Amino acid sequence: MTEQGALATLLAGPSGLGTSAARLAARLTAVPQEAPSPEGPGLDPAYAYRPWGDGSAPPLYCPVTERINDPLAVEVDRRLVLWAGECGFDEEECEQIGKAGFGRLVMLAHPDCEDPERLLISAKLNAAWWAADDLYADDTSLGAVPAELPPKLALAMAAMDPVPSLGEFSRDLDETLRNDRVLVALRSATDFLRRSGTAAQVQRVCYSTFAMFVSWTAYAAWRHSGKYPPAWEYLAARQHDSFYTSMTLIDVLGGYELTSNVYYDPRVREAAIQAGTAAVLVNDVHSVTKDLEDESPPCNAVLLIADDRKCTIEEATAITVELHNDVVRDFQAAHEKLSAVPSVELQRFLRGLRGWMGGGFEWHSTSPRYRTKPSV
Ligand SMILES: CC(C)=CCC/C(C)=C(\C)COP(=O)(O)OP(=O)(O)O
């Protein structure tokens, strides 16, 4: 099969109702594959076993970090904090946003973007998502109340994806959208994305955010009832509440577009969800101490596995690391398979997913947000 044929095969998809998944799978396996490396996938120099935390847990198998440019991170964070103030966050909140280093996160996670203003697209959206996550969903000390979350998220959707006017019924909505700093941030960040992204890219960001919100409401129900779920159920929700949402911006920041039919091709989507899930498991292993400090701890893979298996946090951490490492290996294999497809945009995007994981690891390892408080 020619390389053009491989792309056509990838994009052709099933041809009608009743076409079985097996037929699609057969087509995809027809994509010519590179001979597997005799050393095995683990020795790809783009990946490494990376120690993390205090070094006592097993290392995370993770892509290496492609770029560390501290002056660029400082500049993105400077612009981000100014924007946060314009959205209505107070001085202390702006300081917290600056300290967390969401600008540094995007510098690390989008190695193919040099422009601080373009990086700001991702920095603003990530900061706005985290503000909603902390203030509405997770952090009891910041006023998050599980029973109040769903209606807040409905308004968050209206902020990102403006609804047409309904005359007098829009007045209160408009006022609320102007006066709540989280909603202002979500609206402003999405408007900023609209200046550079195509309609399809913007809507893709909105809808993946809304899917993430559904998972947040599941966590809220579990916290409200005090009936925490088994780990498998949490992980099913976590796959739609992952850094996949942040990764929807990879091509926007790279200055190209992965067209929707390629972006949503099941093979590409699977690889993207694997990357997002792996990256968010890195978040869960780094968040354990922070989450345990909450009087009603948010859901976290390590804590739920410990509860399920009646094991220690250390044992549950090791299980979570192993799960993460398997997901990364699955992503690596998917990337290798798709590397035969002759699409410059697809290849850049897949590399972008890998780069995001490598940057996300570095950020979690260094952000004060996940630094455990020194014991006194
Ligand atoms: C908030 C955001 C950037 C969304 C994408 C990834 C995601 C859902 C999170 C990192 C939020 O998860 P979590 O609440 O566990 O994060 P923290 O541990 O509070 O940083």
The ligand as a Tripos MOL2 file, in Angstrom:
@<TRIPOS>MOLECULE
LIG
   20    19     1     0     0
SMALL
NO_CHARGES

@<TRIPOS>ATOM
      1 C1         -8.4820   21.9670   35.2920 C.3       1 LIG1
      2 C2         -7.9180   21.5070   34.0050 C.2       1 LIG1
      3 C3         -6.7470   22.1810   33.4660 C.3       1 LIG1
      4 C4         -8.4630   20.5300   33.4140 C.2       1 LIG1
      5 C5         -7.7550   19.4820   32.7280 C.3       1 LIG1
      6 C6         -7.1330   18.4800   33.6470 C.3       1 LIG1
      7 C7         -7.8040   18.3500   34.9490 C.2       1 LIG1
      8 C8         -9.2270   17.9810   34.9070 C.3       1 LIG1
      9 C9         -7.1790   18.6030   36.1120 C.2       1 LIG1
     10 C10        -5.7360   18.6750   36.2470 C.3       1 LIG1
     11 C11        -7.9420   18.7590   37.3490 C.3       1 LIG1
     12 O1         -7.7800   17.6540   38.1220 O.3       1 LIG1
     13 P1         -7.5600   17.8670   39.6730 P.3       1 LIG1
     14 O2         -8.7220   18.5920   40.2210 O.co2     1 LIG1
     15 O3         -7.2540   16.5630   40.2760 O.co2     1 LIG1
     16 O4         -6.2740   18.8110   39.6830 O.3       1 LIG1
     17 P2         -5.4540   19.3220   40.9310 P.3       1 LIG1
     18 O5         -4.8810   18.1110   41.5800 O.co2     1 LIG1
     19 O6         -6.3860   20.0460   41.8340 O.co2     1 LIG1
     20 O7         -4.3960   20.2080   40.3910 O.co2     1 LIG1
@<TRIPOS>BOND
     1     1     2 1
     2     2     3 1
     3     2     4 2
     4     4     5 1
     5     5     6 1
     6     6     7 1
     7     7     8 1
     8     7     9 2
     9     9    10 1
    10     9    11 1
    11    11    12 1
    12    12    13 1
    13    13    14 2
    14    13    15 1
    15    13    16 1
    16    16    17 1
    17    17    18 2
    18    17    19 1
    19    17    20 1
@<TRIPOS>SUBSTRUCTURE
     1 LIG1         1 GROUP 0 **** ****
